[in-house]
Amino acid sequence: MALYPQPQRATTARSHGRGYPWLFLWLLIGIGGRLSLAQSVDPVALVREAEEAIKGKTSHAVLEMKVVTPDYRRTRKLEAWWKGNEKALIVTLEPPREAGNRTLKRGSELWMYLQETETTIKIPPSMMLQSWMGSDFTYDDLVRESNLVRDYQIRLVGTDTLDGVPCYVLELVPRPEAPVVWGKLRYWIRQTDRLPARIAYYSEQGQQVRTLSFYDVRRMGGRHLPTRWVMRNDREPGRFTEIRLLEAEFDLPIPEEIFSFRALEQGP
């Protein structure tokens, strides 16, 4: 039988007394760090800067588009002119059997000219989610060419590292009145140069449908930008579309005639 009470409980209380302030301080640092990040980064400006980096006010590019499925591979060479998010003309250069096919975008409307049959087709709203030229991009991608800042509510949700590069992670939820087809987007933007790194697309049911990843950042057309874009179909393993920029120039004068129906049917 002990003559004196053992001091174990008092010791434990003192150790907890020492631990709690440190735990509280650690929590404050963690919360403060997240608040500091959110306060120092404007998510809307981030998205605007990332989109501008790869589009410019106007652009002209020659690119290669490769469609890969478990059953076949197809490669096309394309030439494209863009004016902001509003106008575009895309011309097929190769393969020879498809050369001369053209796609014209004017606002929210889209037309296609088929060289073989010499016919012009307006793409109806019911076809907007169908594949464009057999790729993993849709007609809606071309029409929307998203004004993300206008159509989505944007917030910073964290950070991540992709291919060794630290990135901001943003969540984009459609505004109630926005004419968009996705339930939400997750957008990774590189912290080092504000270039896009990845975009994940989710259905209205919250399922990840596809992922667009950006690679091979280098100087082209007077600016640094990702020169290889890969759209993966998350519902069909082994299927993806890869776009490689071969040439690009930005912020150059483009005549309005390029975006006319004459250019669509006769060539630019």
Stockholm file with secondary structure:
# STOCKHOLM 1.0

chainA/1-268         MALYPQPQRATTARSHGRGYPWLFLWLLIGIGGRLSLAQSVDPVALVREAEEAIKGKTSHAVLEMKVVTPDYRRTRKLEAWWKGNEKALIVTLEPPREAGNRTLKRGSELWMYLQETETTIKIPPSMMLQSWMGSDFTYDDLVRESNLVRDYQIRLVGTDTLDGVPCYVLELVPRPEAPVVWGKLRYWIRQTDRLPARIAYYSEQGQQVRTLSFYDVRRMGGRHLPTRWVMRNDREPGRFTEIRLLEAEFDLPIPEEIFSFRALEQGP
#=GR chainA/1-268 SS CCSSCCCHHHHHHHHHHHHHHHHHHHHHHHHHHHHHHHHHCCHHHHHHHHHHHHHCSEEEEEEEEEEECSSCEEEEEEEEEEETTTEEEEEEEESGGGTTCEEEEETTEEEEEETTTTEEEECCGGGTTSBSTTSSSBHHHHHHCCCHHHHEEEEEEEEEEETTEEEEEEEEEECTTCCCCCSEEEEEEETTTCCEEEEEEECTTSCEEEEEEEEEEEEETTEEEEEEEEEEETTSTTCEEEEEEEEEEESCCCCGGGGSHHHHHHCC
#=GC SS_cons         CCSSCCCHHHHHHHHHHHHHHHHHHHHHHHHHHHHHHHHHCCHHHHHHHHHHHHHCSEEEEEEEEEEECSSCEEEEEEEEEEETTTEEEEEEEESGGGTTCEEEEETTEEEEEETTTTEEEECCGGGTTSBSTTSSSBHHHHHHCCCHHHHEEEEEEEEEEETTEEEEEEEEEECTTCCCCCSEEEEEEETTTCCEEEEEEECTTSCEEEEEEEEEEEEETTEEEEEEEEEEETTSTTCEEEEEEEEEEESCCCCGGGGSHHHHHHCC
//
